[in-house]
Amino acid sequence: MINWDKLIADRRLGLEDRIFQNDDDIRSIFQRDYDRIIFSSPFRRLQDKTQVFPLPGSIFVHNRLTHSLEVASVGRSLGNLVASAIKKSKNPMLTPIVGEIGAIVSAACLAHDLGNPPFGHSGEYAIADFFKRGEGAKYQHEVTAEQWTDFTCFEGNANAFRVLSHQFNGKRNGGFALTYSTLASIVKYPFESSLAAGKPKFGFFQSEKELFRKIATQLEMTQLSETPMHYARHPLVYLVEAADDICYQIMDVEDAHKLKILTYAETEELFLNFFDPTADAAILENIQRNLDLVSDDNERIAYFRAMVIGKLTRECAQLFTAMAEDFIPTSKIIPLFNNLPEPSKSAMDRVKEISLIKIYNDRAVVEIEIAGYKILGTLLEAFITAIVEPDSFLSKKLLSLIPSQYQNQDQTMYGKIQSIVDFVSGMTDLFALNLYRKITGMELPGIA
């Protein structure tokens, strides 16, 4: 069984000695987490960060901000469904605690992409590749092996934990000062980068290792090893991960239809595959009845998408509830999506297949990935050189462009490089592009 009374805790990072909740509060402590995130500058910057497709011209497709809002919506539904199921248990003491699951999962979903760099997932690969094969490789022997792996396996999820928890220059202790439970629910891979086997799948940088230990210890999360540090997942991560999987898989298909990468017939077939003609006959009849009222193809696909998301949400909630009954903390991570019932599992496999062939290899997607590699690699090379060799004329000018919050107090080579990675990964697509043009001389301020 999951020990919810330990794993759900209202202690805030950096504000552990303060009590916030009182009888007059209209928001719970975890709802406050959601509000802190949605009103923050890093969250607003997500509106100009690529999700998959290049940022919109005449046709609006999803960016990181709209994706995060949708994931938070699905996450809240997942959490509420799970809480409702748990409340039916015979333990009355759990009722007020588990009632917060929806709020915690929703807040964690809202923040899950805050650490992602510009230009979609290609931005993560570009940063990692700069240190693996690019100009950054020359710094390998000036940091520890563990620190180096933080850079060569750069992970947006680990960076999100840093954005939320690190005390940047001039900022308050505890970063966003979120609750321990919300922070733990964001970390998909609760171990350090040396256990990532060369893949961008780990939960925290060396700089935040002790912060994560502090949170995990307070929540009594199961520690699997000390060296390298490795914990079992906080159970609510499974719901955050499922909400993300549901949204990006299904919404990418809808966007592909809007951009005419997929035809209406192809998209309709992909979504119809999620319903069994016999077991879901009543649902399919209701879908057809509603489709008969609408002639606009985009609206019809949007309705299909809503029905598929609803079905997947219910199925994932049921899977989690069953898993929670005899939950055993383990190093083996099996996403809820891996155990979807039929026909959803086969339908999702087909979505993934088509997405890989037609969506993620679409020319526009590939072009933005190539641009991201070039732009981020150039920015990293220029600014890391400047911070390592600060006395030249050019270095002084470049360093003056870095906001004060990224002036890391850690003056080791690891700290210096990390301050530049913080700066570059926090950029929007447009800011990165404009800065790239200016520092390479392709564009001058004030000259058209």
Backbone hydrogen bonds, N-H to C=O, Kabsch-Sander energy under -0.5 kcal/mol:
donor,donor_aa,acceptor,acceptor_aa,energy
2,I,324,A,-0.7
4,W,2,I,-1.8
6,K,3,N,-1.6
7,L,3,N,-2.0
8,I,4,W,-2.4
9,A,7,L,-0.8
13,L,178,L,-2.6
15,L,12,R,-1.4
18,R,15,L,-1.8
25,D,22,N,-1.7
32,R,28,S,-1.6
33,D,29,I,-0.8
34,Y,30,F,-1.4
35,D,31,Q,-1.9
36,R,32,R,-2.5
37,I,33,D,-1.9
38,I,34,Y,-2.5
39,F,35,D,-1.6
40,S,37,I,-1.7
44,R,40,S,-1.9
45,R,41,S,-2.1
46,L,43,F,-1.3
47,Q,44,R,-1.7
48,D,45,R,-1.8
49,K,46,L,-1.5
51,Q,53,F,-0.6
51,Q,62,H,-0.7
52,V,62,H,-0.6
57,G,59,I,-0.6
60,F,58,S,-0.5
61,V,59,I,-0.6
64,R,46,L,-0.7
64,R,49,K,-2.3
65,L,46,L,-1.3
67,H,63,N,-2.3
68,S,64,R,-2.2
69,L,65,L,-2.2
70,E,66,T,-2.1
71,V,67,H,-2.7
72,A,68,S,-2.3
73,S,69,L,-1.8
74,V,70,E,-2.4
75,G,71,V,-3.0
76,R,72,A,-2.1
77,S,73,S,-1.7
78,L,74,V,-2.7
79,G,75,G,-2.8
80,N,76,R,-2.6
81,L,77,S,-2.4
82,V,78,L,-2.3
83,A,79,G,-2.7
84,S,80,N,-2.3
85,A,81,L,-1.8
86,I,82,V,-2.5
87,K,83,A,-2.3
88,K,84,S,-0.6
88,K,85,A,-0.8
89,S,86,I,-2.2
94,L,91,N,-1.4
95,T,92,P,-0.8
98,V,94,L,-2.9
99,G,95,T,-1.3
100,E,97,I,-1.8
101,I,98,V,-1.8
104,I,100,E,-2.5
105,V,101,I,-2.8
106,S,102,G,-2.1
107,A,103,A,-2.2
108,A,104,I,-2.5
109,C,105,V,-2.6
110,L,106,S,-2.1
111,A,107,A,-1.4
112,H,108,A,-0.8
112,H,109,C,-0.7
114,L,111,A,-2.0
116,N,113,D,-1.8
120,G,50,T,-0.6
122,S,119,F,-0.7
123,G,120,G,-1.6
124,E,120,G,-0.6
125,Y,121,H,-1.8
126,A,122,S,-2.5
127,I,123,G,-2.0
128,A,124,E,-2.3
129,D,125,Y,-2.9
130,F,126,A,-1.7
131,F,127,I,-1.1
131,F,128,A,-0.5
132,K,128,A,-2.0
133,R,129,D,-2.9
134,G,129,D,-1.6
136,G,130,F,-1.4
137,A,130,F,-0.7
137,A,134,G,-1.6
138,K,135,E,-1.1
139,Y,136,G,-1.9
140,Q,137,A,-1.6
142,E,139,Y,-1.9
143,V,140,Q,-1.1
148,W,144,T,-2.5
149,T,145,A,-1.8
150,D,146,E,-1.1
151,F,147,Q,-0.9
151,F,148,W,-0.8
152,T,148,W,-2.4
153,C,149,T,-1.6
154,F,151,F,-1.4
159,N,155,E,-2.1
160,A,156,G,-1.9
161,F,157,N,-1.7
162,R,158,A,-1.6
163,V,159,N,-2.9
164,L,160,A,-2.2
165,S,161,F,-1.6
166,H,162,R,-2.9
168,F,166,H,-1.3
169,N,405,Q,-1.4
171,K,168,F,-2.7
175,G,172,R,-1.4
176,F,164,L,-2.8
177,A,174,G,-2.5
180,Y,11,R,-2.6
181,S,9,A,-1.0
183,L,179,T,-2.2
184,A,180,Y,-2.6
185,S,181,S,-1.5
186,I,183,L,-1.3
187,V,183,L,-0.7
188,K,186,I,-1.0
191,F,189,Y,-2.8
192,E,229,M,-1.5
195,L,192,E,-2.0
196,A,193,S,-2.0
199,K,196,A,-1.9
201,K,199,K,-2.5
203,G,189,Y,-0.7
203,G,191,F,-2.5
204,F,191,F,-0.7
208,E,205,F,-1.1
209,K,206,Q,-0.9
212,F,208,E,-2.4
213,R,209,K,-2.1
214,K,210,E,-2.2
215,I,211,L,-2.0
216,A,212,F,-3.1
217,T,213,R,-2.7
218,Q,214,K,-1.9
219,L,215,I,-2.1
220,E,217,T,-0.9
221,M,216,A,-2.6
224,L,222,T,-0.5
224,L,230,H,-2.9
225,S,230,H,-1.8
230,H,225,S,-2.4
231,Y,190,P,-2.9
232,A,222,T,-2.9
233,R,330,T,-0.6
237,V,234,H,-2.1
238,Y,235,P,-1.5
240,V,236,L,-1.9
241,E,237,V,-3.0
242,A,238,Y,-1.9
243,A,239,L,-2.4
244,D,240,V,-2.0
245,D,241,E,-2.6
246,I,242,A,-2.8
247,C,243,A,-2.1
248,Y,244,D,-2.7
249,Q,245,D,-1.8
250,I,246,I,-1.8
251,M,247,C,-3.0
252,D,248,Y,-1.4
253,V,249,Q,-0.8
254,E,250,I,-1.7
255,D,251,M,-2.7
256,A,252,D,-2.2
257,H,253,V,-1.8
258,K,254,E,-2.1
259,L,255,D,-2.1
260,K,257,H,-1.5
261,I,256,A,-2.7
262,L,256,A,-1.4
267,T,263,T,-2.3
268,E,264,Y,-2.9
269,E,265,A,-2.2
270,L,266,E,-2.0
271,F,267,T,-2.0
272,L,268,E,-2.7
273,N,269,E,-1.7
274,F,271,F,-1.3
275,F,272,L,-2.0
280,D,276,D,-2.4
281,A,278,T,-1.4
284,L,280,D,-2.8
285,E,281,A,-2.1
286,N,282,A,-2.0
287,I,283,I,-2.6
288,Q,284,L,-2.5
289,R,285,E,-2.0
290,N,286,N,-2.0
291,L,287,I,-2.5
292,D,288,Q,-1.9
293,L,290,N,-1.1
294,V,291,L,-1.7
300,R,296,D,-2.1
301,I,297,D,-2.5
302,A,298,N,-2.1
303,Y,299,E,-1.8
304,F,300,R,-2.3
305,R,301,I,-2.9
306,A,302,A,-2.0
307,M,303,Y,-2.1
308,V,304,F,-2.3
309,I,305,R,-2.6
310,G,306,A,-2.2
311,K,307,M,-2.0
312,L,308,V,-2.7
313,T,309,I,-2.3
314,R,310,G,-2.0
315,E,311,K,-2.2
316,C,312,L,-2.5
317,A,313,T,-2.1
318,Q,314,R,-2.1
319,L,315,E,-2.2
320,F,316,C,-2.4
321,T,317,A,-2.4
322,A,318,Q,-2.1
323,M,319,L,-2.1
324,A,320,F,-2.7
325,E,321,T,-0.9
326,D,322,A,-0.6
326,D,323,M,-0.8
327,F,324,A,-1.0
333,I,331,S,-0.5
334,I,332,K,-0.6
338,N,335,P,-1.6
339,N,336,L,-1.8
340,L,337,F,-1.2
344,S,341,P,-0.5
345,K,341,P,-1.7
347,A,343,P,-2.5
348,M,344,S,-2.8
349,D,345,K,-2.2
350,R,346,S,-2.0
351,V,347,A,-2.0
352,K,348,M,-2.5
353,E,349,D,-2.1
354,I,350,R,-2.6
355,S,351,V,-2.7
356,L,352,K,-2.2
357,I,353,E,-1.8
358,K,354,I,-3.3
359,I,354,I,-0.9
359,I,355,S,-0.8
360,Y,355,S,-3.3
362,D,359,I,-1.7
366,V,362,D,-2.4
367,E,363,R,-2.6
368,I,364,A,-1.8
369,E,365,V,-1.7
370,I,366,V,-2.3
371,A,367,E,-2.4
372,G,368,I,-2.3
373,Y,369,E,-2.0
374,K,370,I,-2.0
375,I,371,A,-2.9
376,L,372,G,-2.5
377,G,373,Y,-2.0
378,T,374,K,-1.9
379,L,375,I,-2.3
380,L,376,L,-2.6
381,E,377,G,-2.2
382,A,378,T,-2.3
383,F,379,L,-2.5
384,I,380,L,-2.5
385,T,381,E,-1.8
386,A,382,A,-1.6
387,I,383,F,-2.1
388,V,384,I,-2.0
389,E,385,T,-2.4
392,S,389,E,-0.8
396,K,392,S,-2.3
397,K,393,F,-1.8
398,L,394,L,-2.7
399,L,395,S,-2.9
400,S,396,K,-1.3
401,L,398,L,-1.6
402,I,399,L,-1.2
406,Y,403,P,-1.7
407,Q,404,S,-1.9
408,N,406,Y,-1.5
411,Q,409,Q,-0.9
416,K,412,T,-2.6
417,I,413,M,-2.6
418,Q,414,Y,-2.5
419,S,415,G,-1.8
420,I,416,K,-1.3
421,V,417,I,-2.3
422,D,418,Q,-2.7
423,F,419,S,-1.8
424,V,420,I,-2.9
425,S,421,V,-2.7
426,G,422,D,-1.3
427,M,424,V,-1.3
429,D,48,D,-3.0
432,A,428,T,-2.4
433,L,429,D,-2.4
434,N,430,L,-2.7
435,L,431,F,-2.6
436,Y,432,A,-2.4
437,R,433,L,-2.3
438,K,434,N,-2.0
439,I,435,L,-2.8
440,T,436,Y,-1.4
441,G,438,K,-0.9
442,M,437,R,-1.8
443,E,437,R,-1.6
447,I,444,L,-1.9
448,A,446,G,-0.5
